[in-house]
Amino acid sequence: MRIDTRVRGAALAVAMLLTAAVPSPRYFAFAQAPAPAAGRQIGTVKAVSGNTLTLALDGGAQVSVTIAEGARIVQLAPGSTDLKSAQSITLGDIAAGDRVLVVGKPADDGSLTAARVILMKSMDIAQKNESEKADWQKRGSGGIVSSVSGSTITISSGSRKIQVDTTPSTKFRRYGADSIKFEDAKPSTLDQIQTGDQLRVRGDKSADGLTIQAQDVVSGAFKNLAGTIATIDPAAGTLTLKDLATKKLMTVAVTANSDLRKLSPEMAARFAARARGGAASAEPGQAGSPAAPGGGQASPAGGPVRGGGMGAGGRSAGGDLSQMLSRLPTNSLSDLKVGDAVMIVASEPSAGSEKVTAVTMLSGVEPILAATPKGSAAMTLSPWNMGGGGGGGEEGGAGPQ
């Protein structure tokens, strides 16, 4: 198949077709591609009418794209960036939900006449996302960074220490201060990872699960808070929390992206017993028990993890709490009241600020906090459990998942 120079240039943007895909799992971080040139647009097909596509761009805008007569239309498999592997298709093969890269001539009104269309089918993307999600669940682990030495990261996952060995081929992603969405994690480097960060890693594990050869690493600076609500301001979308660990009052903003869930009294009692070292709960994987981190019951599409726990084989209550969040009923700020006990994963506050933004908030945790009155680290939540239903989502993540 002959590929001309302009098509080769377009190949650099092909990866965006998958990496900026429609609702995708937070189990893995998504690449952030540069903004396309004026004669190149990338997005999701919203409608097809004759030879005209309505394209929803990743920034939220919509653009009308007319497919010129004789335009070249090809299909790539998700994850592929090699146009030599593309298959020629027709305009009739394009459907709503597909991801496309269109290259052509822009008009003054913002529309575009496309001479080339590179497409990835929505069904193929969904299958690729499911495969990635399953792999993160099988080969993924997570925890709090306890040390970084050379190319080795040590994370605490409940009571376990896991050694994460990185190589020059390991891909790193990191949350920025401007977003708490898993899919917004940006390319980063090993030297950006700090003690206290929360980290999720995918790679091959040793037999005991205590060493991982890292293929992908996603990290971020998050705060874990646990305590009782002191005040609630629904109009401002904030609450103040008396944190068990610091005894300080923290202001917590609750936004449309915050994931609020409620634990049932029975589940709370089960986790409280586990936190005290008891055996009152069923083993993960049994009926009625939380999914085993990294395995066991599959979580609904889009957990970041909703796969998110603390690593395969982990038995910490914190890991199992993170695993099961996607199956808990949702909550809202108006459902909470002063005196309620909550556990929160929040974004790190900016310098000099005592205000954080809630990523995940779990209520109904009174028995758990009574069992761990100092806010034990074993009872923390993972940040990769926000959002609702769609993978690494709302958009899923990632999730990260």
RAGIGI-V953013 format. One line per field, one symbol per residue. ss: DSSP state (@ for helix, = for strand, . for the rest). phi: phi as a letter, one per 40 degrees, with the letter a starting at -180 (. if undefined). Layout:
ss: ???
phi: ???
This chain:
ss: ....@@@@@@@@@@.@@@@....=...............==========..======....==============.......@@@.==..@@@.....========.....=========.@@@@@@@@@@@@@@@@@@==========..======..======.....====.......@@@.==..@@@.....========.....==========.============....======.....=====.....====..@@@@@@@@@@@.........................................@@@@@@@@@@@.==..@@@.....=======.......=========..@@@@@@.....@@@................=.....
phi: .cbccccdccdccddcdccbcddbcccacbcbcccccdcabbibccabbgbbbcbcccchcbbcbccccgccbbbbcdgcbcccccbcbbdcccbdgccbbbbabcbccgcabccbbbbbccccccccccccccccccbbaaibcbabbgcbbbbcbgccbbcbcbbdcccbbaccccabccccdbdabdcccbdgccabbbicbcdcgcbbcccbbbbacbbbbaibccabbdccgbabbccccbgccbcbcbbcccbbbbccdcccccccccccgcbcbccdhcdgbcccdgagcccddgccdcbccbhdgcbcccccdcdcdcccccbbccccadgccbbbbbccccdgbbbbbccbbbbgbdcccccbcbgdccbcbcccbcgbgbe..cdgb.ace
